[in-house]
């Protein structure tokens, strides 16, 4: 569980770095890459925490 939390944090940090590159260069590919990382990281995080909640309920 700790490993998964660290992975989420690292992927969110990678998205922030991609957005910083976009802000610095203005190239749309960095924004697109950051949004893709952010989207899939949030989907994975919500899924992981949903499983944890369901385990507590059952």
N, CA, C and O of each residue as an XYZ file, in Angstrom:
232
protein
N       0.832     -1.177      0.000
C       0.000      0.000      0.000
C       0.885      1.252      0.000
O       0.589      2.230     -0.685
N       1.950      1.209      0.759
C       2.854      2.355      0.795
C       3.489      2.590     -0.577
O       3.662      3.729     -1.010
N       3.828      1.497     -1.245
C       4.412      1.611     -2.580
C       3.434      2.290     -3.542
O       3.833      3.144     -4.334
N       2.164      1.914     -3.475
C       1.178      2.504     -4.371
C       1.015      3.993     -4.098
O       0.873      4.781     -5.033
N       1.033      4.380     -2.847
C       0.936      5.810     -2.512
C       2.133      6.585     -3.051
O       1.975      7.699     -3.552
N       3.322      6.009     -2.953
C       4.507      6.673     -3.483
C       4.440      6.779     -4.997
O       4.844      7.792     -5.569
N       3.928      5.732     -5.655
C       3.780      5.792     -7.107
C       2.813      6.886     -7.528
O       3.065      7.601     -8.497
N       1.711      7.017     -6.805
C       0.750      8.083     -7.100
C       1.419      9.442     -6.950
O       1.267     10.314     -7.805
N       2.155      9.615     -5.868
C       2.849     10.880     -5.637
C       3.859     11.174     -6.745
O       3.954     12.310     -7.209
N       4.607     10.165     -7.168
C       5.598     10.375     -8.221
C       4.951     10.695     -9.561
O       5.459     11.532    -10.307
N       3.828     10.036     -9.876
C       3.148     10.351    -11.128
C       2.536     11.748    -11.090
O       2.544     12.448    -12.102
N       2.011     12.161     -9.947
C       1.497     13.529     -9.843
C       2.623     14.541     -9.989
O       2.445     15.594    -10.602
N       3.772     14.223     -9.429
C       4.938     15.092     -9.574
C       5.385     15.157    -11.041
O       5.780     16.220    -11.520
N       5.325     14.030    -11.751
C       5.676     14.022    -13.178
C       4.699     14.889    -13.978
O       5.104     15.562    -14.926
N       3.419     14.875    -13.603
C       2.444     15.724    -14.285
C       2.756     17.195    -14.039
O       2.645     18.016    -14.950
N       3.142     17.527    -12.826
C       3.494     18.917    -12.504
C       4.709     19.351    -13.318
O       4.749     20.469    -13.832
N       5.686     18.477    -13.433
C       6.876     18.800    -14.228
C       6.505     19.010    -15.690
O       7.019     19.923    -16.336
N       5.616     18.170    -16.216
C       5.179     18.332    -17.605
C       4.471     19.676    -17.788
O       4.685     20.356    -18.791
N       3.629     20.063    -16.824
C       2.953     21.359    -16.928
C       3.944     22.516    -16.801
O       3.748     23.566    -17.414
N       4.993     22.336    -16.022
C       6.021     23.369    -15.929
C       6.770     23.510    -17.260
O       7.086     24.622    -17.684
N       7.050     22.385    -17.910
C       7.661     22.445    -19.241
C       6.742     23.156    -20.219
O       7.198     23.937    -21.054
N       5.445     22.883    -20.113
C       4.480     23.566    -20.994
C       4.501     25.071    -20.726
O       4.498     25.872    -21.661
N       4.521     25.448    -19.458
C       4.542     26.876    -19.125
C       5.833     27.536    -19.615
O       5.829     28.698    -20.024
N       6.928     26.789    -19.571
C       8.204     27.353    -19.991
C       8.389     27.407    -21.491
O       8.974     28.361    -22.004
N       7.899     26.397    -22.213
C       8.154     26.328    -23.645
C       6.944     26.715    -24.486
O       7.098     27.194    -25.610
N       5.748     26.513    -23.956
C       4.543     26.804    -24.718
C       4.176     25.710    -25.712
O       3.259     25.888    -26.513
N       4.879     24.580    -25.670
C       4.588     23.479    -26.590
C       3.425     22.651    -26.047
O       3.439     22.215    -24.896
N       2.431     22.445    -26.889
C       1.205     21.770    -26.465
C       1.427     20.302    -26.120
O       0.623     19.718    -25.395
N       2.502     19.692    -26.624
C       2.723     18.274    -26.325
C       2.986     18.040    -24.843
O       2.624     16.990    -24.314
N       3.607     18.999    -24.167
C       3.841     18.847    -22.738
C       2.538     18.947    -21.960
O       2.341     18.225    -20.983
N       1.659     19.826    -22.380
C       0.359     19.935    -21.724
C      -0.444     18.662    -21.919
O      -1.055     18.160    -20.975
N      -0.449     18.141    -23.127
C      -1.171     16.907    -23.428
C      -0.601     15.742    -22.617
O      -1.357     14.940    -22.069
N       0.725     15.646    -22.540
C       1.376     14.592    -21.772
C       1.042     14.714    -20.287
O       0.779     13.709    -19.627
N       1.052     15.936    -19.760
C       0.703     16.153    -18.361
C      -0.734     15.786    -18.061
O      -1.022     15.214    -17.010
N      -1.642     16.109    -18.972
C      -3.051     15.760    -18.769
C      -3.276     14.256    -18.819
O      -4.093     13.725    -18.067
N      -2.561     13.570    -19.697
C      -2.679     12.113    -19.765
C      -2.172     11.471    -18.481
O      -2.819     10.577    -17.937
N      -1.027     11.914    -17.999
C      -0.485     11.382    -16.745
C      -1.455     11.650    -15.601
O      -1.736     10.757    -14.802
N      -1.965     12.869    -15.519
C      -2.875     13.248    -14.447
C      -4.159     12.424    -14.498
O      -4.633     11.947    -13.467
N      -4.719     12.256    -15.687
C      -5.973     11.510    -15.829
C      -5.814     10.075    -15.353
O      -6.612      9.604    -14.543
N      -4.807      9.378    -15.836
C      -4.646      7.973    -15.476
C      -4.194      7.790    -14.033
O      -4.524      6.782    -13.408
N      -3.454      8.735    -13.504
C      -3.069      8.657    -12.089
C      -4.290      8.808    -11.196
O      -4.440      8.069    -10.223
N      -5.164      9.759    -11.514
C      -6.372      9.939    -10.708
C      -7.322      8.755    -10.834
O      -7.944      8.360     -9.848
N      -7.445      8.187    -12.020
C      -8.293      7.001    -12.193
C      -7.754      5.843    -11.355
O      -8.519      5.160    -10.675
N      -6.447      5.623    -11.402
C      -5.843      4.546    -10.620
C      -5.994      4.800     -9.119
O      -6.273      3.873     -8.359
N      -5.812      6.038     -8.696
C      -5.929      6.365     -7.269
C      -7.359      6.182     -6.778
O      -7.574      5.611     -5.710
N      -8.338      6.658     -7.542
C      -9.736      6.482     -7.141
C     -10.099      5.002     -7.096
O     -10.821      4.572     -6.197
N      -9.613      4.228     -8.043
C      -9.869      2.786     -8.029
C      -9.250      2.113     -6.816
O      -9.878      1.267     -6.180
N      -8.024      2.489     -6.499
C      -7.332      1.895     -5.358
C      -8.055      2.217     -4.052
O      -8.271      1.334     -3.222
N      -8.423      3.466     -3.879
C      -9.084      3.836     -2.641
C     -10.518      3.319     -2.579
O     -11.046      3.104     -1.488
N     -11.150      3.117     -3.725
C     -12.478      2.498     -3.733
C     -12.388      1.060     -3.250
O     -13.257      0.598     -2.509
N     -11.349      0.350     -3.661
C     -11.152     -1.022     -3.185
C     -10.919     -1.027     -1.676
O     -11.440     -1.894     -0.975
N     -10.154     -0.081     -1.178
C      -9.934     -0.005      0.276
C     -11.223      0.260      1.025
O     -11.450     -0.340      2.076
N     -12.069      1.135      0.523
C     -13.345      1.438      1.164
C     -14.243      0.218      1.134
O     -14.884     -0.110      2.132
N     -14.294     -0.461     -0.017
C     -15.139     -1.656     -0.116
C     -14.667     -2.762      0.809
O     -15.489     -3.518      1.326
N     -13.366     -2.877      1.032
C     -12.863     -3.872      1.983
C     -13.289     -3.536      3.400
O     -13.570     -4.438      4.190
N     -13.340     -2.271      3.732
C     -13.770     -1.879      5.080
C     -15.255     -2.158      5.294
O     -15.667     -2.555      6.384
N     -16.058     -1.949      4.246
C     -17.496     -2.151      4.359
C     -17.830     -3.629      4.492
O     -18.675     -4.013      5.300
N     -17.168     -4.448      3.703
C     -17.475     -5.898      3.688
C     -16.816     -6.643      4.808
O     -16.980     -7.858      4.923
